[in-house]
Amino acid sequence: MINQEKIIRFDSTGSKKKGDAVIRELRANLVINGELYLSMMCLPQHFEEMAVGFMFAEGLIKSFGDIEKIEATCTGNVFVFTKEPIAPPTTGEEDLQRLSGTQTLAYQEIVDMMHNFNKQSTLFNEGGGVHFATLHFKNGDNIFYEDVGRHNAVDKVVGKALMENLPISEGVLLISGRISTEIVLKTARLGIPILISQSGPTNVSLALAQKVGMTLVGFARGMRFNVYAGAERITH
C-alpha cells in the first residue's frame, strides 16, 4: 500500500534529497450484474468489502444474502451478481427513519475508543494521505479499515460487518475526517445512532443529525470532545 518516492525535504537548515512513503491508490470499478455501476479511487485492497458496504448503504441490497456471487481482481474490478434485480439507489433524505438506538456511551468510553482508534492506522503513520473508520460494538467487536476516501473506509467496515452478519445498527461509527452531510446521510441510512469524529461537522450535517435523532460527537481528541446533537446518549 506504500510506494517509496524521491522527495526534497526542506527545513530551517536547508534542503536535502531523501526517500519518503507515498500512499498507493487505483481506480476500482464496481460491475453489478454485468453493467458498470461506479468507478472510484481507493486503496488497492479489500474491494469486496467496499462493494458490499457501498451497495448496502445505497439501498441496492438489504442483506449480504441478496448477493449471489462476488469476485474481485487485483486490478480493482469488482463483479457482483445479485439474486434479484437491484433496487433503485437511495437518494436524498425523504426515506430516512428517525434513529431509535437506545445505547449510551460514557465520557471515558469515548476517550478510550478514540485513543485506540488513532493507534490503528499504520498507513497514516507511515505515509499520511488516508482516512480510517471503525465500527465498534459493545461486546468488543471492532472492525477497522482505512482508505484514501473516507466514504470508502466507511463502506469497507460496513461491508465486513454485513458479511459477518453483525448488527450494524447496534454499532458506533468512528471516523477520522470531517463530518460531512454525505457521511451523516450514509450513517443515518445504515441505522447507526452514534457518529464520532476527530474533526467537526458543517451546519447542514449538524441539522441533518438533529433531524434524524443521531448523536454527533466531534473534535474527539485527547481528553475532550464536543457533542453537537443527541447528548442524551452520552453520560459522564
QUINORHU-V175508 format. One line per field, one symbol per residue. ss: DSSP state (a for helix, b for strand, c for the rest). phi: phi as a letter, one per 30 degrees, with the letter a starting at -180 (. if undefined). psi: psi as a letter, one per 30 degrees, with the letter a starting at -180 (. if undefined). A space follows every 50 residues. Layout:
ss=???
phi=???
psi=???
//
This chain:
ss=cbbbbbbbbbbccbbbbbbbbbbccbbbbbbbccbbbbbbbbccccaaaa aaaaaaaccccccaaabbbbbbccccbbbbbbcccccccccccccccccc ccccbbaaaaaaaaaaaaaacaaaaaacccbbbbbbcccccbbbbbbcca aaaaaaaaaaaaaccccaaacbbbbcccbcaaaaaaaaaccccbbbbccc bcaaaaaaaaaaccbbbbbbbccbbbbbbcaaabbc
phi=.bcccdbcccbdckbadacbdbdcbbcccccchicdcacbdaddahdded ddddddddidbcadddcdabbbcdcjdcccbcdbeddeddbicdcdcddc ecdbbdedddedddddedddddddddbiibcbbbcccedjebcbbbadcd dddddddddddddciddedcccccbcceddddddddddddiddbbbbdcc ccdddddddddciddccbhdbicbacccaidddcbc
psi=fkkjlkljkkaffbllklklkkkkllkkkjjkhfkkekkkklkhlheeee eeeeeeefgflflfffkekkkklfggkjjkklelkklkkkkafegkkkkg kgllkleeeeeeeeeeefffjeeeeegagllllkjklegfkjkklllfke eeeeeeeeeeeefghljefglkkklfakileeeeeeeeefgkfkkklfal lleeeeeeeeefhkkjklhjkbgllkjflhfffkl.
//
